[in-house]
């Protein structure tokens, strides 16, 4: 395989580990985190097939954190390297200005540790098509089963040369080619098969363009409600899933409320009493366009991974107010 490297930079505060482990996508094909190598990996693809993209923190730097991006594949050139590095920037949310969010964290009773840890950015897939298919897989199922389903679908993509178990994410056409029986019997997607196949058909036939959502979201003239309506138009994407997907578009002004949100709010804000949806909205209303990111990192700080990161940073984790929900629904 050919191999090329380049360096990109993340704005401080930033920790690759805290970012890679900020969201469950790191457990799902085609992403992974290597604790031993302190390396975030994506099996990406170009016109030649699958390629491995590895990201590591590279030196201390100054106002920015240098990240070494290594691309390995059958045929890697400078253009391929540049495109892969740009996708890494999107996956790690490096271009998002979080200064206002960090100001909120500084005044928050628990989130003040988020900038200290270099956290605050959530990973996402470089493709909204991929994010949506994964969200469809994760609907109404516990997280462990969602990961298994996502990874089975992930095996439909092209394998990395000499590493048949490492595959890039499949295109909608490759998912359609696998067919209903494969998705139902091998991937075990259950009722989700119809929604996923319908979505893939709409993408292939040009009736829906998921990647256009990214450009629309960057336009301040596009309202979050406009984006939400487009996401809700996808069969199988309910209110919670649609709000969840908005986060991948850098829109955090709508709360994603599901069973995990309700449980978290009950433990941390309402003394164990189950809150109403209106109560949850009132609790986070003061955070404006950052409210969904506030709730997410309130919850994240109670994950075992976050508590480990705190200890590594010399910060004693506070008393646990909630455990990471294995019944997270999106």
KEKOLVO-59329 format. One record per residue (C-alpha): x, y, z; residue number from 1; residue in three letters. Coordinates in nm, 4 decimals. Example, Ala and Ser with C-alpha at 12.3 -4.5 7.8 and 13.67 -1.06 7.14 Angstrom:
2
+----------+----------+----------+-----+-----+
|        x |        y |        z |   i |  aa |
+----------+----------+----------+-----+-----+
|   1.2300 |  -0.4500 |   0.7800 |   1 | Ala |
|   1.3670 |  -0.1060 |   0.7140 |   2 | Ser |
+----------+----------+----------+-----+-----+
//
This chain:
330
+----------+----------+----------+-----+-----+
|        x |        y |        z |   i |  aa |
+----------+----------+----------+-----+-----+
|   0.0000 |   0.0000 |   0.0000 |   1 | Unk |
|   0.1050 |   0.3588 |  -0.0604 |   2 | Unk |
|   0.1271 |   0.5997 |   0.2325 |   3 | Unk |
|   0.1271 |   0.9799 |   0.2607 |   4 | Unk |
|   0.1087 |   1.2125 |   0.5604 |   5 | Unk |
|   0.0091 |   1.5709 |   0.6311 |   6 | Unk |
|  -0.0576 |   1.7897 |   0.9342 |   7 | Unk |
|  -0.3772 |   1.9752 |   1.0157 |   8 | Unk |
|  -0.4468 |   2.1873 |   1.3225 |   9 | Unk |
|  -0.7232 |   2.1939 |   1.5811 |  10 | Unk |
|  -0.8094 |   2.5096 |   1.7754 |  11 | Unk |
|  -0.7446 |   2.4918 |   2.1477 |  12 | Unk |
|  -0.8844 |   2.3638 |   2.3722 |  13 | Unk |
|  -0.8726 |   2.0277 |   2.1962 |  14 | Unk |
|  -0.8043 |   1.6644 |   2.2833 |  15 | Unk |
|  -0.8192 |   1.4021 |   2.0112 |  16 | Unk |
|  -0.9155 |   1.1349 |   2.2627 |  17 | Unk |
|  -1.1908 |   1.3421 |   2.4245 |  18 | Unk |
|  -1.3272 |   1.4249 |   2.0797 |  19 | Unk |
|  -1.3056 |   1.0703 |   1.9399 |  20 | Unk |
|  -1.4819 |   0.9333 |   2.2476 |  21 | Unk |
|  -1.7421 |   1.2102 |   2.2592 |  22 | Unk |
|  -1.9967 |   1.0072 |   2.0677 |  23 | Unk |
|  -2.0768 |   0.6421 |   2.0112 |  24 | Unk |
|  -1.9876 |   0.6556 |   1.6419 |  25 | Unk |
|  -1.6293 |   0.5584 |   1.7348 |  26 | Unk |
|  -1.7637 |   0.2110 |   1.8149 |  27 | Unk |
|  -1.9148 |   0.1792 |   1.4683 |  28 | Unk |
|  -1.7707 |   0.0931 |   1.1289 |  29 | Unk |
|  -1.5764 |   0.2510 |   0.9667 |  30 | Unk |
|  -1.4355 |   0.4363 |   1.2716 |  31 | Unk |
|  -1.2306 |   0.3156 |   1.5675 |  32 | Unk |
|  -1.0173 |   0.4431 |   1.8534 |  33 | Unk |
|  -0.6894 |   0.2767 |   1.9534 |  34 | Unk |
|  -0.6171 |   0.3425 |   2.3203 |  35 | Unk |
|  -0.2672 |   0.1950 |   2.2942 |  36 | Unk |
|  -0.1741 |   0.4000 |   1.9909 |  37 | Unk |
|  -0.3822 |   0.7043 |   2.0909 |  38 | Unk |
|  -0.5039 |   0.6960 |   1.7324 |  39 | Unk |
|  -0.8395 |   0.7694 |   1.5714 |  40 | Unk |
|  -0.8961 |   0.5693 |   1.2527 |  41 | Unk |
|  -1.1421 |   0.5880 |   0.9654 |  42 | Unk |
|  -1.1628 |   0.3476 |   0.6731 |  43 | Unk |
|  -1.2380 |   0.5999 |   0.4009 |  44 | Unk |
|  -1.2666 |   0.5504 |   0.0258 |  45 | Unk |
|  -1.1752 |   0.7150 |  -0.3022 |  46 | Unk |
|  -1.2057 |   0.6095 |  -0.6663 |  47 | Unk |
|  -0.9468 |   0.3355 |  -0.6108 |  48 | Unk |
|  -1.1323 |   0.1723 |  -0.3207 |  49 | Unk |
|  -1.0852 |   0.1663 |   0.0555 |  50 | Unk |
|  -0.8044 |   0.3495 |   0.2332 |  51 | Unk |
|  -0.7050 |   0.3838 |   0.5973 |  52 | Unk |
|  -0.6956 |   0.7322 |   0.7493 |  53 | Unk |
|  -0.5202 |   0.7568 |   1.0864 |  54 | Unk |
|  -0.5133 |   1.0664 |   1.3071 |  55 | Unk |
|  -0.2776 |   1.1276 |   1.6003 |  56 | Unk |
|  -0.1874 |   1.4297 |   1.8070 |  57 | Unk |
|   0.1544 |   1.5380 |   1.6848 |  58 | Unk |
|   0.3533 |   1.7537 |   1.9269 |  59 | Unk |
|   0.2369 |   2.0266 |   2.1597 |  60 | Unk |
|   0.2076 |   2.3214 |   1.9230 |  61 | Unk |
|   0.1081 |   2.6700 |   2.0361 |  62 | Unk |
|  -0.2397 |   2.8170 |   2.0048 |  63 | Unk |
|  -0.3379 |   2.5199 |   1.7894 |  64 | Unk |
|  -0.3016 |   2.1444 |   1.8357 |  65 | Unk |
|  -0.1173 |   1.9728 |   1.5459 |  66 | Unk |
|  -0.2757 |   1.6516 |   1.4213 |  67 | Unk |
|  -0.0851 |   1.4101 |   1.1996 |  68 | Unk |
|  -0.3083 |   1.2586 |   0.9291 |  69 | Unk |
|  -0.1774 |   0.9443 |   0.7593 |  70 | Unk |
|  -0.3489 |   0.7970 |   0.4543 |  71 | Unk |
|  -0.2728 |   0.4435 |   0.3352 |  72 | Unk |
|  -0.4262 |   0.2880 |   0.0260 |  73 | Unk |
|  -0.3723 |   0.1163 |  -0.3030 |  74 | Unk |
|  -0.3065 |   0.4438 |  -0.4825 |  75 | Unk |
|  -0.2630 |   0.7581 |  -0.2722 |  76 | Unk |
|  -0.1634 |   1.0921 |  -0.4240 |  77 | Unk |
|  -0.1446 |   1.4488 |  -0.2966 |  78 | Unk |
|  -0.5022 |   1.5240 |  -0.4037 |  79 | Unk |
|  -0.6353 |   1.2159 |  -0.2234 |  80 | Unk |
|  -0.4426 |   1.3164 |   0.0894 |  81 | Unk |
|  -0.5810 |   1.6704 |   0.0833 |  82 | Unk |
|  -0.9389 |   1.5477 |   0.0398 |  83 | Unk |
|  -0.9008 |   1.2957 |   0.3227 |  84 | Unk |
|  -0.7587 |   1.5637 |   0.5535 |  85 | Unk |
|  -1.0509 |   1.7931 |   0.4753 |  86 | Unk |
|  -1.2971 |   1.5151 |   0.5641 |  87 | Unk |
|  -1.1102 |   1.4596 |   0.8913 |  88 | Unk |
|  -1.1638 |   1.8272 |   0.9735 |  89 | Unk |
|  -1.5375 |   1.7776 |   0.9246 |  90 | Unk |
|  -1.5507 |   1.4493 |   1.1187 |  91 | Unk |
|  -1.3783 |   1.6121 |   1.4175 |  92 | Unk |
|  -1.5841 |   1.9351 |   1.3872 |  93 | Unk |
|  -1.2640 |   2.1413 |   1.3768 |  94 | Unk |
|  -1.4181 |   2.4348 |   1.1909 |  95 | Unk |
|  -1.6951 |   2.4917 |   1.4444 |  96 | Unk |
|  -1.6480 |   2.8046 |   1.6570 |  97 | Unk |
|  -1.7194 |   2.6930 |   2.0150 |  98 | Unk |
|  -1.6059 |   3.0093 |   2.1953 |  99 | Unk |
|  -1.9616 |   3.0938 |   2.3026 | 100 | Unk |
|  -2.0245 |   2.7356 |   2.4187 | 101 | Unk |
|  -1.7024 |   2.7360 |   2.6219 | 102 | Unk |
|  -1.8113 |   3.0608 |   2.7890 | 103 | Unk |
|  -2.1297 |   2.8801 |   2.8942 | 104 | Unk |
|  -1.9201 |   2.5910 |   3.0245 | 105 | Unk |
|  -1.7078 |   2.8219 |   3.2408 | 106 | Unk |
|  -2.0188 |   2.9383 |   3.4270 | 107 | Unk |
|  -2.1823 |   2.5924 |   3.4457 | 108 | Unk |
|  -2.1634 |   2.3886 |   3.7697 | 109 | Unk |
|  -2.0282 |   2.0763 |   3.5962 | 110 | Unk |
|  -1.9379 |   2.1698 |   3.2387 | 111 | Unk |
|  -1.6490 |   2.3920 |   3.3484 | 112 | Unk |
|  -1.4250 |   2.0838 |   3.3118 | 113 | Unk |
|  -1.5157 |   2.0382 |   2.9435 | 114 | Unk |
|  -1.2655 |   2.2942 |   2.8077 | 115 | Unk |
|  -1.0063 |   2.1706 |   3.0598 | 116 | Unk |
|  -1.0369 |   1.8246 |   2.9012 | 117 | Unk |
|  -1.0217 |   1.9576 |   2.5443 | 118 | Unk |
|  -1.3734 |   1.8229 |   2.4923 | 119 | Unk |
|  -1.6790 |   1.9931 |   2.3415 | 120 | Unk |
|  -1.6599 |   1.8688 |   1.9823 | 121 | Unk |
|  -1.8556 |   1.5618 |   1.8709 | 122 | Unk |
|  -1.7407 |   1.3252 |   1.5998 | 123 | Unk |
|  -1.9699 |   1.2532 |   1.3074 | 124 | Unk |
|  -1.9463 |   1.0746 |   0.9768 | 125 | Unk |
|  -1.8173 |   1.2820 |   0.6872 | 126 | Unk |
|  -2.1288 |   1.1868 |   0.4900 | 127 | Unk |
|  -2.4816 |   1.2761 |   0.6019 | 128 | Unk |
|  -2.5984 |   0.9731 |   0.4057 | 129 | Unk |
|  -2.3918 |   0.7570 |   0.6408 | 130 | Unk |
|  -2.5132 |   0.9454 |   0.9503 | 131 | Unk |
|  -2.8750 |   0.8955 |   0.8473 | 132 | Unk |
|  -2.8424 |   0.5221 |   0.7756 | 133 | Unk |
|  -2.6726 |   0.4739 |   1.1118 | 134 | Unk |
|  -2.9465 |   0.6724 |   1.2851 | 135 | Unk |
|  -3.2079 |   0.4512 |   1.1180 | 136 | Unk |
|  -3.0228 |   0.1433 |   1.2462 | 137 | Unk |
|  -3.0169 |   0.2872 |   1.5993 | 138 | Unk |
|  -3.3886 |   0.3618 |   1.6231 | 139 | Unk |
|  -3.5821 |   0.1941 |   1.9069 | 140 | Unk |
|  -3.3046 |  -0.0429 |   2.0085 | 141 | Unk |
|  -3.0421 |  -0.0545 |   2.2836 | 142 | Unk |
|  -2.7012 |   0.0820 |   2.1921 | 143 | Unk |
|  -2.5237 |  -0.2554 |   2.1973 | 144 | Unk |
|  -2.7611 |  -0.3952 |   1.9366 | 145 | Unk |
|  -2.7429 |  -0.0738 |   1.7329 | 146 | Unk |
|  -2.3638 |  -0.1058 |   1.7103 | 147 | Unk |
|  -2.3952 |  -0.4663 |   1.5915 | 148 | Unk |
|  -2.6454 |  -0.3719 |   1.3211 | 149 | Unk |
|  -2.4401 |  -0.0743 |   1.2041 | 150 | Unk |
|  -2.1249 |  -0.2835 |   1.1833 | 151 | Unk |
|  -2.2997 |  -0.5560 |   0.9842 | 152 | Unk |
|  -2.4182 |  -0.2959 |   0.7337 | 153 | Unk |
|  -2.0656 |  -0.1554 |   0.7308 | 154 | Unk |
|  -1.9294 |  -0.4863 |   0.6029 | 155 | Unk |
|  -2.1052 |  -0.4216 |   0.2705 | 156 | Unk |
|  -1.8421 |  -0.1621 |   0.1781 | 157 | Unk |
|  -1.5129 |  -0.2329 |  -0.0047 | 158 | Unk |
|  -1.2363 |  -0.3860 |   0.2133 | 159 | Unk |
|  -0.8974 |  -0.2316 |   0.2723 | 160 | Unk |
|  -0.6234 |  -0.4090 |   0.0757 | 161 | Unk |
|  -0.4842 |  -0.7009 |   0.2815 | 162 | Unk |
|  -0.7351 |  -0.6295 |   0.5634 | 163 | Unk |
|  -1.0671 |  -0.7861 |   0.4643 | 164 | Unk |
|  -1.2285 |  -0.7093 |   0.8011 | 165 | Unk |
|  -1.1666 |  -0.3347 |   0.7588 | 166 | Unk |
|  -1.4217 |  -0.1905 |   0.5200 | 167 | Unk |
|  -1.5252 |   0.1542 |   0.4058 | 168 | Unk |
|  -1.8865 |   0.2523 |   0.4557 | 169 | Unk |
|  -2.1117 |   0.1246 |   0.1730 | 170 | Unk |
|  -2.2832 |   0.3548 |  -0.0718 | 171 | Unk |
|  -2.6647 |   0.3524 |  -0.0976 | 172 | Unk |
|  -2.6276 |   0.1550 |  -0.4213 | 173 | Unk |
|  -2.4156 |  -0.1089 |  -0.2459 | 174 | Unk |
|  -2.6764 |  -0.1373 |   0.0294 | 175 | Unk |
|  -2.9508 |  -0.1772 |  -0.2309 | 176 | Unk |
|  -2.7445 |  -0.4412 |  -0.4090 | 177 | Unk |
|  -2.7279 |  -0.6456 |  -0.0873 | 178 | Unk |
|  -3.1052 |  -0.6690 |  -0.0944 | 179 | Unk |
|  -3.3867 |  -0.7058 |   0.1541 | 180 | Unk |
|  -3.3108 |  -1.0656 |   0.2560 | 181 | Unk |
|  -2.9476 |  -0.9873 |   0.3390 | 182 | Unk |
|  -3.0375 |  -0.6806 |   0.5436 | 183 | Unk |
|  -3.3070 |  -0.8702 |   0.7301 | 184 | Unk |
|  -3.1366 |  -1.2081 |   0.7827 | 185 | Unk |
|  -2.7663 |  -1.1168 |   0.8041 | 186 | Unk |
|  -2.7675 |  -0.7565 |   0.9251 | 187 | Unk |
|  -3.0776 |  -0.8307 |   1.1364 | 188 | Unk |
|  -3.2263 |  -0.4876 |   1.0871 | 189 | Unk |
|  -3.5850 |  -0.5980 |   1.1482 | 190 | Unk |
|  -3.8518 |  -0.3473 |   1.0526 | 191 | Unk |
|  -3.5791 |  -0.0910 |   0.9731 | 192 | Unk |
|  -3.5059 |  -0.2671 |   0.6432 | 193 | Unk |
|  -3.7922 |  -0.0963 |   0.4621 | 194 | Unk |
|  -3.6913 |   0.2502 |   0.5843 | 195 | Unk |
|  -3.3248 |   0.2015 |   0.4946 | 196 | Unk |
|  -3.3989 |   0.0596 |   0.1503 | 197 | Unk |
|  -3.6509 |   0.3363 |   0.0840 | 198 | Unk |
|  -3.3995 |   0.6002 |   0.1868 | 199 | Unk |
|  -3.1278 |   0.4471 |  -0.0330 | 200 | Unk |
|  -3.3635 |   0.4372 |  -0.3305 | 201 | Unk |
|  -3.4543 |   0.8034 |  -0.2803 | 202 | Unk |
|  -3.0849 |   0.8973 |  -0.2713 | 203 | Unk |
|  -2.9950 |   0.6903 |  -0.5786 | 204 | Unk |
|  -3.2926 |   0.8229 |  -0.7754 | 205 | Unk |
|  -3.2160 |   1.1844 |  -0.6838 | 206 | Unk |
|  -3.5330 |   1.2397 |  -0.4807 | 207 | Unk |
|  -3.3326 |   1.3254 |  -0.1685 | 208 | Unk |
|  -2.9836 |   1.4742 |  -0.1412 | 209 | Unk |
|  -2.8479 |   1.4261 |   0.2129 | 210 | Unk |
|  -2.5153 |   1.5961 |   0.1395 | 211 | Unk |
|  -2.6975 |   1.9141 |   0.0398 | 212 | Unk |
|  -2.8061 |   1.9461 |   0.4030 | 213 | Unk |
|  -2.4464 |   2.0211 |   0.5034 | 214 | Unk |
|  -2.4234 |   2.3231 |   0.2729 | 215 | Unk |
|  -2.7705 |   2.4407 |   0.3703 | 216 | Unk |
|  -2.6799 |   2.4230 |   0.7393 | 217 | Unk |
|  -2.3773 |   2.6469 |   0.6788 | 218 | Unk |
|  -2.6063 |   2.9155 |   0.5377 | 219 | Unk |
|  -2.7357 |   3.1380 |   0.8219 | 220 | Unk |
|  -3.0451 |   3.2053 |   0.6115 | 221 | Unk |
|  -3.1463 |   2.8392 |   0.6460 | 222 | Unk |
|  -3.3486 |   2.7937 |   0.9629 | 223 | Unk |
|  -3.3115 |   2.4905 |   1.1853 | 224 | Unk |
|  -3.6813 |   2.4236 |   1.1338 | 225 | Unk |
|  -3.6186 |   2.4011 |   0.7589 | 226 | Unk |
|  -3.3491 |   2.1374 |   0.8156 | 227 | Unk |
|  -3.5678 |   1.9561 |   1.0661 | 228 | Unk |
|  -3.8547 |   1.9320 |   0.8182 | 229 | Unk |
|  -3.6272 |   1.7743 |   0.5575 | 230 | Unk |
|  -3.4957 |   1.5205 |   0.8066 | 231 | Unk |
|  -3.8486 |   1.4382 |   0.9238 | 232 | Unk |
|  -3.9464 |   1.3686 |   0.5632 | 233 | Unk |
|  -3.7258 |   1.0566 |   0.5704 | 234 | Unk |
|  -3.9301 |   0.7487 |   0.6468 | 235 | Unk |
|  -3.8218 |   0.6058 |   0.9826 | 236 | Unk |
|  -3.6753 |   0.9318 |   1.1141 | 237 | Unk |
|  -3.8944 |   1.0461 |   1.4009 | 238 | Unk |
|  -3.8740 |   1.3644 |   1.6102 | 239 | Unk |
|  -3.5924 |   1.2392 |   1.8369 | 240 | Unk |
|  -3.3817 |   1.1036 |   1.5493 | 241 | Unk |
|  -3.4270 |   1.4217 |   1.3471 | 242 | Unk |
|  -3.3201 |   1.6437 |   1.6365 | 243 | Unk |
|  -3.0262 |   1.4113 |   1.6999 | 244 | Unk |
|  -2.9143 |   1.4431 |   1.3364 | 245 | Unk |
|  -2.9290 |   1.8224 |   1.3583 | 246 | Unk |
|  -2.6237 |   1.8031 |   1.5836 | 247 | Unk |
|  -2.4224 |   1.6603 |   1.2950 | 248 | Unk |
|  -2.5155 |   1.9759 |   1.1025 | 249 | Unk |
|  -2.3801 |   2.2016 |   1.3807 | 250 | Unk |
|  -2.7298 |   2.3018 |   1.4878 | 251 | Unk |
|  -2.7756 |   2.2673 |   1.8655 | 252 | Unk |
|  -3.0720 |   2.5006 |   1.9227 | 253 | Unk |
|  -3.3242 |   2.2132 |   1.9295 | 254 | Unk |
|  -3.3183 |   1.9523 |   2.2060 | 255 | Unk |
|  -3.3062 |   1.5839 |   2.1185 | 256 | Unk |
|  -3.5408 |   1.4412 |   2.3797 | 257 | Unk |
|  -3.5654 |   1.0650 |   2.4238 | 258 | Unk |
|  -3.5684 |   0.8197 |   2.7134 | 259 | Unk |
|  -3.2011 |   0.8894 |   2.7905 | 260 | Unk |
|  -3.2620 |   1.2657 |   2.8014 | 261 | Unk |
|  -3.5571 |   1.2222 |   3.0341 | 262 | Unk |
|  -3.3586 |   0.9921 |   3.2657 | 263 | Unk |
|  -3.0648 |   1.2336 |   3.2733 | 264 | Unk |
|  -3.2809 |   1.5342 |   3.3550 | 265 | Unk |
|  -3.4634 |   1.3404 |   3.6283 | 266 | Unk |
|  -3.1322 |   1.2523 |   3.7957 | 267 | Unk |
|  -2.9606 |   1.5882 |   3.7603 | 268 | Unk |
|  -3.2332 |   1.8528 |   3.7632 | 269 | Unk |
|  -3.5620 |   1.7277 |   3.9114 | 270 | Unk |
|  -3.4560 |   1.5161 |   4.2119 | 271 | Unk |
|  -3.5514 |   1.1901 |   4.0481 | 272 | Unk |
|  -3.8976 |   1.3006 |   3.9397 | 273 | Unk |
|  -3.9778 |   1.2298 |   3.5757 | 274 | Unk |
|  -3.9859 |   1.5671 |   3.3971 | 275 | Unk |
|  -4.2370 |   1.6709 |   3.1367 | 276 | Unk |
|  -4.1120 |   1.7673 |   2.7921 | 277 | Unk |
|  -4.2062 |   2.1273 |   2.8680 | 278 | Unk |
|  -3.9993 |   2.1142 |   3.1885 | 279 | Unk |
|  -3.6941 |   1.9860 |   2.9985 | 280 | Unk |
|  -3.7293 |   2.2662 |   2.7445 | 281 | Unk |
|  -3.7496 |   2.5251 |   3.0241 | 282 | Unk |
|  -3.4378 |   2.3892 |   3.1967 | 283 | Unk |
|  -3.2226 |   2.4288 |   2.8848 | 284 | Unk |
|  -3.3906 |   2.7349 |   2.7331 | 285 | Unk |
|  -3.1292 |   2.9734 |   2.8765 | 286 | Unk |
|  -2.8560 |   2.8094 |   2.6668 | 287 | Unk |
|  -3.0178 |   2.9176 |   2.3405 | 288 | Unk |
|  -2.8452 |   2.7835 |   2.0307 | 289 | Unk |
|  -2.6185 |   2.5637 |   2.2440 | 290 | Unk |
|  -2.8818 |   2.3851 |   2.4520 | 291 | Unk |
|  -2.8502 |   2.0412 |   2.2911 | 292 | Unk |
|  -2.4713 |   2.0500 |   2.3254 | 293 | Unk |
|  -2.5110 |   2.1467 |   2.6936 | 294 | Unk |
|  -2.7376 |   1.8514 |   2.7662 | 295 | Unk |
|  -2.5124 |   1.6158 |   2.5695 | 296 | Unk |
|  -2.1973 |   1.7028 |   2.7611 | 297 | Unk |
|  -2.3786 |   1.7068 |   3.0947 | 298 | Unk |
|  -2.4585 |   1.3449 |   3.0204 | 299 | Unk |
|  -2.1167 |   1.2675 |   2.8656 | 300 | Unk |
|  -1.9338 |   1.3679 |   3.1843 | 301 | Unk |
|  -2.0953 |   1.0670 |   3.3532 | 302 | Unk |
|  -1.9793 |   0.8162 |   3.0931 | 303 | Unk |
|  -1.7019 |   0.5853 |   3.2095 | 304 | Unk |
|  -1.4825 |   0.7048 |   2.9215 | 305 | Unk |
|  -1.5192 |   1.0698 |   3.0230 | 306 | Unk |
|  -1.4470 |   0.9907 |   3.3869 | 307 | Unk |
|  -1.1304 |   0.8075 |   3.2808 | 308 | Unk |
|  -1.0228 |   1.1103 |   3.0757 | 309 | Unk |
|  -1.0824 |   1.3306 |   3.3798 | 310 | Unk |
|  -0.8626 |   1.1116 |   3.5978 | 311 | Unk |
|  -0.5894 |   1.1128 |   3.3332 | 312 | Unk |
|  -0.6048 |   1.4937 |   3.3408 | 313 | Unk |
|  -0.5699 |   1.4935 |   3.7203 | 314 | Unk |
|  -0.9348 |   1.5904 |   3.7742 | 315 | Unk |
|  -1.1321 |   1.3900 |   4.0267 | 316 | Unk |
|  -1.4711 |   1.3049 |   3.8709 | 317 | Unk |
|  -1.7697 |   1.4360 |   4.0668 | 318 | Unk |
|  -2.0210 |   1.1996 |   4.2225 | 319 | Unk |
|  -2.1968 |   1.0125 |   3.9473 | 320 | Unk |
|  -2.5401 |   1.1512 |   3.8743 | 321 | Unk |
|  -2.6185 |   0.9222 |   3.5847 | 322 | Unk |
|  -2.4702 |   0.6245 |   3.4086 | 323 | Unk |
|  -2.4177 |   0.5979 |   3.0372 | 324 | Unk |
|  -2.7448 |   0.4720 |   2.9003 | 325 | Unk |
|  -2.7267 |   0.1465 |   2.7124 | 326 | Unk |
|  -3.0857 |   0.2103 |   2.6037 | 327 | Unk |
|  -3.0048 |   0.5329 |   2.4205 | 328 | Unk |
|  -3.2558 |   0.5873 |   2.1430 | 329 | Unk |
|  -3.2195 |   0.8241 |   1.8529 | 330 | Unk |
+----------+----------+----------+-----+-----+
//
